[in-house]
Amino acid sequence: MKRTVLIGLLTVFGGLSLSGASEVGQPQPPAPARAVVHAGRFLDVKTGRWVLDQNISIENGRIVRIEPGPAKAVAGSTLIDLPNASVLPGLIDAHVHLTLRPGSFGYEILGISEARQTLTGAASAQRTLLAGFTTVRNLGAWGFTDVALRDAINEGEIPGPRMLVSGMPLSITGGHFDNTLLPGSITPASRASLTASMPCSTRCGKTSSTARMSSSSWRRAAC
């Protein structure tokens, strides 16, 4: 059975290094991590055609050249021979929330700490990378957990895709990132009446940046 492999998964080589020392014992810059991937079939995205028997040379997580030919070991490089696999570039997902679990909105999100959301993000980032997505755009996360996740990935602490992040979400009143859970058409007077009957933990709980800005006065009065 033929398999499909996404080149983006091989960015793991960007985290590998070989270190050496000079004759006087001084540390030397790490040698570049190199790998050669031999693909039985390779998708040429410029032409949209599959080409056979291609050698993809990677240095420090970057593709430096692609050459036709049989699998060929190169000195100082790791050979990954995939004669029965189809290889294509990594995918891009332009709208993700890696730190949130499906359905974690509304009252449920109030009971999930930002630390727990960060751990959820680490697991989601690894699954996303292994699914072939090498770049994602994270559109909103509580407490800048997406920024922390991006930085950990960039520093090689955890596996994951390249992340473009937005930080704290902005939401209209009643939007899916507004944890006051009020409908968008509610008036200031009716809002004050509703919040007066809410527990203080709900009135003063976590909210999105827009919710805090738009409702700071009534929350101070209510609590």
Secondary structure, 3 states (H helix, E strand, C coil): CCEEEEHHHHHHHHHCCECCECCCCCECCCECCEEEEEEEEEEECCCCEEEEEEEEEEECCEEEEEEECCCCCCCCCEEEEEEEEEEECCEEEEEECCCCCCCCCHHHHHHCCHHHHHHHHHHHHHHHHHCCEEEEEECCCHHHHHHHHHHHHHCCCCCCCEEEECCCCCCCCCCCCCCCCCCCCCCHHHHHHHHHCCCHHHHCCCCCHHHHHHHHHHHHHHC
